[in-house]
Amino acid sequence: MHWVPGVEGVLVDLDGTLVVHGTEAVPGAAAFLARLRGRSVPFRVCSNNTRRSRSMICYQLERAEFEINAEDVLLPASLARQSIVESGALRAMLLVPEVSLPDFHGVVPDDSHPDWVVLGDLGSGFTHERLSAAFRAIRAGARFIALHRNPFWVDDVIREDVLDVGAYAAALQYATGVAPVVVGKPEAPFFRLAVDELGLDPHQVLMIGDSVANDVAGAAAIGCKTCLVRGTAFREEALRSSRYRPDLVVGSVADLVP
């Protein structure tokens, strides 16, 4: 069993680290979160998922026998909403699945004259018409947010790679000449928000995940300690080529005992 000295709070990735195939718990993962809670170690489950709301992820984790609350889950939508609400310009073209709209409470959906264009994963909803409308809005001055920059993901239903937000964000950037503000992992503001929610300094926080680029590099860049899990996104070559070295590499979160 392993742990990193000096850690007082934990950020943990969702897909590939706590669950596989969307809803199947990694063996020992629920027990790991229970150990954190039992030792009063604050944590956040951090995911780039834009296809589900916080409450939906919470419900699915509960069905997989995790003890979890919606406020324990942090998604890119949290930071996007915060940016929009704090700006005072509340009208946004929300290119996100309908199930994600509750995470944007306080934001006014407006496809006609938006102040913002927010790009999530619409899947088959990424039609020519929707993308062209976003293109026109950005060219007219709407600020452009991409919830993350992942180019593709593995669809749990068809078990094949499909295009993700990053691919469509790149297309809109190419067409408009406007680079999006990216708010998901591995961007520093996402990790800063997560650390702030724990009420700790970055050096007191351990980020646990299976992606060198999204989890290790992103969290280490703001001063967090990191643990790399050999999950579904783990790639040995990515670890060898990264300038960020995790503080710990384990087979599973089940190997971690705070």
N, C-alpha and C positions, 0 to 999 in steps of 0.2 A: 504494500500500500504506500501511496506517495502523497506529498503535499509540498507547498512552497512557503517557507517561513515569512512572517510579516504580513500575511494576507488577512484582511479584515472584511472584505466583501468580494463578491463573485459576479462576473458576467459570463453567461454560458450560451453558446450557440444552440439553435434548435435542430434543424434538419441535419442528419448525419452524426450529431453529437448526443442529443437526447432521444430523437426518434428517427426511424427510417421508413421509407415509403409513405411519408406524410403523417401516419397515425400509429405506427407500431413502435412501442417503446424499446429503446436499446436496453438489453438486460442490465439491471443494476442502476439504471439512470434515475428512476423514481426514488430509489433508496438513497441515492446521492443527494438529491434535493431535500429529502427528508432529514438527512444528516445536517445539511446546512441550516435548515429551519430549527432543528433541535438544538443546535449550538448557537442560535441567534446570529448567524452570519447572513447579512442582507445579500440579496441576489436579484438579478434581472435576467430573464431569458431574452436574448437579443437575436432577432431574425430579420433578414431582408425580405421576408415573405410579404407580397403585396396582394395576394389573392384571397387572404383571409383577414378578418378583423381580430383585434386583441381578444374580444370575448369568444370568438369562434375558436381561436387557438387554445384559449383557456379551457373551453368545453371539451375539445378533442384530447387535450392532455389529461383532463380529469377522467375521461373515459379510458385512458391508458393507465389509470391508477396513480397519476401524479397528484400531489397536493399543491395546488396552484391557484392564484388569484389573478384577475385581469390586470391589476396594477403591477404584477410581477413580470409582465410581458412588455417588451419595448420593440416597436416597429418603426421603420422610416416615416410612416404617416404621423407619428408623434412629433417628430422634429419639423416636418413640413407644416403641420397644423400650427405649431408654435410660431414658426416664422411668419405665417400668414396673419394670424391673430395679432401678433405684436406689431405688425406693420400698420394695422388699421385699415388696410385695403383688403376687404374680405371677399371679394368676388373672384371665384376661381373656376376654371374649366377642369373638372376632376375626371381625368381619364384613368379611373380605377374601377374595379368591380363593384357592383351595387352593395355587396356584403361588407365592403370596406368603408362605406360612407359614414357609419357611426363614429369612426375614428377621426372624422373631420368636423365634429360638432363645433359650431361657432363660425364655420366657413360657409359662405353663401354660394351654392352652385350657380354658375352663370356661363353658358356657352356662347352668349352673344357678344358681351363686352367685358371679358374677364380681366382682372388685374394680374392674374396668375394662370399659368398652365401647369398642372401637376400630372406627371406621367407615371402611372403604375403599370401593372400587368393586366391588360384587357383581353389577352388571349385572342380568340377569334373576333373580339370586338374591335381589334385594330384594323378597321376598314379604311379604304382610301378616303372616304368622306370624313371620318373622324380625324385622321392624321392631317388631312388638308385643312380642316378647321383649326387644328392646333398650330399648324404652320402659319396660317393667316393671323391668328391671334398673337403669336410671338413676334411676327414681323410688324404688327401694329403696336407693339410695346409691352405686351404682357410679359411678366417675369416668368422664367422657365425653371421648374423644379423637376428633377428625375429622382424617383424614390430610391433607386440604386443604379448601378451600371453593369450588372451581370448580363452577359450577352446571350446566355441560354440557360435552360434548366432541364432536368429530367422529369417529364410528365409521369406522375405516379400511376395514371390510368393506362396509358398506352406504352409506358416504359421505354420511351424514346426521347431524344433531345428535341426541344422546341425553342423558338426564339423567345427572349426575355426583354425586359425593359431597356437594357443597355443598347440593344440593336436598334430599337426604334428611337431612342434618344440620340444615337449617333446620326441616324437619318435626318431627324429634325435639325440637329446642329449643322449638318452639311447643307441642308436646304436654306436655313435661315441665317447662318453665320453667327448664331448665338449659342454659346456653350451653356448647358444647364448647370444649375447648382445641384449637386448630388448630395443627398442627405442620409443615405443608408451606409452600411459597412462597405468599404473600410474607411470612410471619411471621418476626419477628426471630430467634427461637431457631433456626430452620432455617439461616439464613445464619450465625449465630454458630457453630453446630456445624461448618458447612462451612469457615469461616475457621479455626477451631481445628484441624481436621484438617490444614490446610495448614501450621499452625505459624507463622502470620503475623498481623500486625495488619490490621484492615479496610482502612486507607488504602493498604495494599500490594497489595490484591487487586482484580482487575477481574472484574465479573460481566458476562457476555455472554449476551443473550437477545433474543427477539422480542416479549416482552410488557412493555408499560410498567408495568402494575400488578404482575404477579408477579415480574418480573426487575429492572427498573430501580428502581421505588419501594421494593421490599423490600430490595434490597441497599444502595441509597443511604441508607436510613434508619439503617443501622448504620455508615455511613461508608465503604463500598466505592466504588471508582470503577465506572462503568458504561458499557457499550457496547450500543446498541440495534441489532439486526439487522432488516432489512426482510423478515422471514420470514412464516410462515403466520398468526401471531397479531398481526402488526404492524397497528396502526390509526393513521392520521395524526391523527384526531380525539383519540384517547387521548393521543397525544404533546402535542398543543396544549393540552389541558386539564389535564395533570399538573403538579403543583408541583415535581416532580423532573425535572431536565434531564439527560439522559445526557451523559457526557463526550465521547462519540463516537457517530455514527450511520453505519452502513455498509450496503451491500447484502447482504453475506454474510460469514461467518467467513473465507472464502477471501481477503478483502481485508485480513486482519490478519496482520501479521508482527512477532513479538516481537523 
